[in-house]
Amino acid sequence: MSKETARSGSRTLLMSVLMSAPGPLVVGLGLLAGRSSTQIADFVRRSAELLAIISSFAVYQITTKEDSCNEERRARLERRANAFVGAMMCLGGSFMVLLAFLSEAGEKGNVLPGLSIAVLGVIANTAFWVKYTRLNKKEPNAILRVQSRLYRAKSLVDGCVTIALLSVLLLPESPVSYWLDFLGSLIVALYLIRCGVQTIRETV
C-alpha cells in the first residue's frame, strides 16, 4: 500500500472514531428521558460499533507500517480485526432483537436526542461509506473493505432509525408509531446480524 493511501486511510479511520465517540453518550443520555425500543437498540448498536471501529483503527495503524509486521502477521491481524467487527455487529443486532420483543407499548418519552443523532448519522455515515469505498477501490485493503460495509450498514440503519423515531415524535401514542418503532428495531437488528455474519465468514 502506498504511503499516501495509508495516510488517507488512517485519517479516515481516526475521523470515524472521533465522530462515532459522542453517539453512544448522547443517545445514552437521551434514554434518561425516552424509552423508545429503537432508541435503546440504537444505543447498543452505536456502542458496539464504536468498539469495532477503534479496534480496526488500531490494527490498521500496525498493518500499514512497512516494518511493523510481515505479510502473514498482517493478514492474521486483519482477519482478527474484521472478525471482531463482525462479532460486534452480531452482538448489537442480537441484543436489539431481544429489546424489541421485550419493549411494551405506551409513552416513549423524549426521543429527540436519538432522532437528532440518527439524522446526523445518515449524513456522516453515508460520507464515510463513500470515502472507504473509494479508498478500497484505489488500493484494496481488508480493513477498509469491511469499514465500507460497516458504514453502508450504519447509513441504512440510521435512515431506518430516523423514520422510526420520527413516527414516535409525531405520533407518540399511535399504534402506527408503536409498530414502526418495533419494526425499526427488528430491521436494524437483522440487517446488522446479516452484515456481521457475512464479515465473520470472510475471515474463516
C-alpha positions as CSV (number, residue, x, y, z in Angstrom):
1,M,0.0,0.0,0.0
2,S,1.3,3.4,-0.9
3,K,2.1,5.9,1.9
4,E,-0.5,8.4,0.6
5,T,-3.3,5.8,0.7
6,A,-2.1,4.6,4.1
7,R,-2.2,8.1,5.5
8,S,-5.6,8.8,4.0
9,G,-7.0,5.6,5.4
10,S,-5.5,6.3,8.8
11,R,-7.0,9.8,8.8
12,T,-10.4,8.5,7.8
13,L,-10.4,5.8,10.5
14,L,-9.4,8.4,13.1
15,M,-12.2,10.7,12.0
16,S,-14.5,7.7,12.2
17,V,-13.5,7.1,15.8
18,L,-13.8,10.8,16.8
19,M,-17.2,11.2,15.1
20,S,-18.6,7.9,16.4
21,A,-17.5,8.5,20.0
22,P,-20.2,11.1,21.0
23,G,-23.1,9.0,19.6
24,P,-23.4,6.4,22.4
25,L,-23.1,9.2,25.0
26,V,-25.7,11.4,23.5
27,V,-28.2,8.6,22.8
28,G,-27.5,7.1,26.2
29,L,-28.3,10.4,27.9
30,G,-31.4,10.6,25.8
31,L,-32.5,7.3,27.4
32,L,-33.0,9.1,30.7
33,A,-35.9,10.9,29.1
34,G,-37.0,8.5,26.3
35,R,-37.8,4.8,26.4
36,S,-38.2,4.0,22.7
37,S,-37.1,0.5,21.9
38,T,-35.5,1.8,18.7
39,Q,-33.6,4.4,20.8
40,I,-32.4,1.7,23.3
41,A,-31.4,-0.5,20.4
42,D,-29.6,2.4,18.7
43,F,-27.5,3.0,21.9
44,V,-26.4,-0.7,22.0
45,R,-25.6,-0.7,18.3
46,R,-23.6,2.5,18.4
47,S,-21.6,1.3,21.5
48,A,-20.7,-2.0,19.8
49,E,-19.8,-0.2,16.5
50,L,-17.5,2.3,18.3
51,L,-15.5,-0.6,19.9
52,A,-15.3,-2.2,16.4
53,I,-14.0,1.0,14.8
54,I,-11.4,1.6,17.5
55,S,-10.2,-2.0,17.0
56,S,-9.9,-1.5,13.2
57,F,-8.1,1.8,13.6
58,A,-5.5,0.2,15.9
59,V,-4.9,-2.8,13.6
60,Y,-4.8,-0.5,10.5
61,Q,-2.1,1.6,12.2
62,I,0.0,-1.6,12.8
63,T,-0.5,-3.3,9.4
64,T,0.2,-0.3,7.2
65,K,3.6,0.4,8.8
66,E,6.1,-1.3,6.4
67,D,8.5,-2.5,9.1
68,S,6.0,-3.4,11.8
69,C,4.9,-6.9,10.6
70,N,5.3,-9.4,7.7
71,E,2.5,-10.4,5.3
72,E,1.5,-13.4,7.4
73,R,1.1,-11.4,10.6
74,R,-0.6,-8.5,8.7
75,A,-3.2,-10.9,7.3
76,R,-3.8,-12.5,10.7
77,L,-4.3,-9.2,12.4
78,E,-6.7,-8.0,9.7
79,R,-8.7,-11.2,9.9
80,R,-9.0,-10.8,13.7
81,A,-10.0,-7.2,13.5
82,N,-12.6,-7.8,10.9
83,A,-13.9,-10.8,12.8
84,F,-14.3,-8.5,15.8
85,V,-16.2,-6.0,13.7
86,G,-18.5,-8.8,12.5
87,A,-18.9,-10.1,16.1
88,M,-19.9,-6.6,17.3
89,M,-22.4,-6.3,14.6
90,C,-24.0,-9.6,15.5
91,L,-23.9,-8.8,19.3
92,G,-25.5,-5.5,18.8
93,G,-28.1,-6.9,16.4
94,S,-29.0,-9.9,18.7
95,F,-29.4,-7.6,21.8
96,M,-31.6,-5.3,19.7
97,V,-33.9,-8.2,18.7
98,L,-34.3,-9.1,22.4
99,L,-35.1,-5.5,23.4
100,A,-37.6,-5.1,20.5
101,F,-39.7,-8.0,21.8
102,L,-39.4,-7.0,25.4
103,S,-40.5,-3.5,24.7
104,E,-44.0,-2.6,25.8
105,A,-46.5,-0.2,24.1
106,G,-47.1,3.1,25.8
107,E,-45.5,6.5,26.3
108,K,-42.0,6.5,24.9
109,G,-40.8,9.8,26.4
110,N,-38.5,12.3,24.6
111,V,-36.8,10.7,21.6
112,L,-35.5,14.0,20.2
113,P,-31.8,13.3,21.2
114,G,-31.8,10.0,19.5
115,L,-33.6,11.4,16.4
116,S,-31.0,14.2,16.1
117,I,-28.1,11.8,16.3
118,A,-29.8,9.5,13.7
119,V,-30.3,12.3,11.2
120,L,-26.7,13.4,11.6
121,G,-25.7,9.8,11.3
122,V,-27.3,9.4,7.9
123,I,-25.3,12.3,6.6
124,A,-21.9,11.4,8.2
125,N,-22.1,7.7,7.7
126,T,-23.0,8.0,4.0
127,A,-20.0,10.2,3.5
128,F,-17.7,7.7,5.3
129,W,-19.2,4.8,3.2
130,V,-18.3,6.7,0.0
131,K,-14.8,7.5,1.3
132,Y,-14.0,4.0,2.4
133,T,-15.3,2.5,-0.8
134,R,-13.1,4.9,-2.9
135,L,-10.0,4.1,-0.8
136,N,-10.6,0.4,-1.1
137,K,-11.1,0.6,-4.9
138,K,-7.9,2.6,-5.2
139,E,-5.8,0.1,-3.3
140,P,-7.8,-3.0,-1.9
141,N,-7.4,-3.5,1.8
142,A,-9.2,-5.9,4.1
143,I,-9.8,-3.3,6.9
144,L,-11.1,-0.7,4.5
145,R,-13.4,-3.1,2.7
146,V,-15.1,-4.1,6.0
147,Q,-15.3,-0.5,7.1
148,S,-17.0,0.3,3.8
149,R,-19.5,-2.5,4.6
150,L,-20.0,-1.3,8.2
151,Y,-20.7,2.3,7.1
152,R,-23.1,1.2,4.4
153,A,-25.0,-0.7,7.2
154,K,-24.7,2.3,9.5
155,S,-26.1,4.7,6.9
156,L,-29.0,2.5,6.0
157,V,-29.7,1.7,9.7
158,D,-29.6,5.4,10.7
159,G,-32.2,6.0,7.9
160,C,-34.4,3.3,9.4
161,V,-33.9,4.7,13.0
162,T,-34.8,8.2,11.8
163,I,-38.1,7.1,10.3
164,A,-39.0,5.1,13.4
165,L,-38.1,7.8,15.9
166,L,-39.8,10.5,13.8
167,S,-43.0,8.5,13.9
168,V,-42.7,8.3,17.7
169,L,-42.1,12.0,17.9
170,L,-45.0,13.0,15.7
171,L,-47.5,10.2,16.8
172,P,-46.4,9.3,20.3
173,E,-49.3,7.2,21.4
174,S,-50.4,5.9,18.0
175,P,-50.4,2.2,17.1
176,V,-48.6,3.2,13.9
177,S,-45.7,4.7,15.8
178,Y,-45.5,1.6,18.1
179,W,-45.3,-0.7,15.1
180,L,-42.8,1.5,13.2
181,D,-40.7,1.6,16.4
182,F,-40.9,-2.1,16.8
183,L,-40.2,-2.9,13.2
184,G,-37.5,-0.3,13.1
185,S,-35.7,-2.2,15.8
186,L,-36.1,-5.5,14.0
187,I,-34.9,-4.2,10.7
188,V,-31.9,-2.6,12.3
189,A,-31.1,-5.8,14.2
190,L,-31.5,-8.2,11.3
191,Y,-29.5,-6.1,8.9
192,L,-26.6,-5.8,11.3
193,I,-26.6,-9.5,12.0
194,R,-26.6,-10.3,8.3
195,C,-23.6,-8.0,7.7
196,G,-21.9,-9.3,10.8
197,V,-22.3,-13.0,9.7
198,Q,-21.0,-12.1,6.2
199,T,-18.0,-10.4,7.7
200,I,-17.1,-13.3,10.0
201,R,-17.5,-15.8,7.2
202,E,-14.9,-14.0,5.2
203,T,-12.3,-14.2,8.0
204,V,-12.6,-18.0,8.3
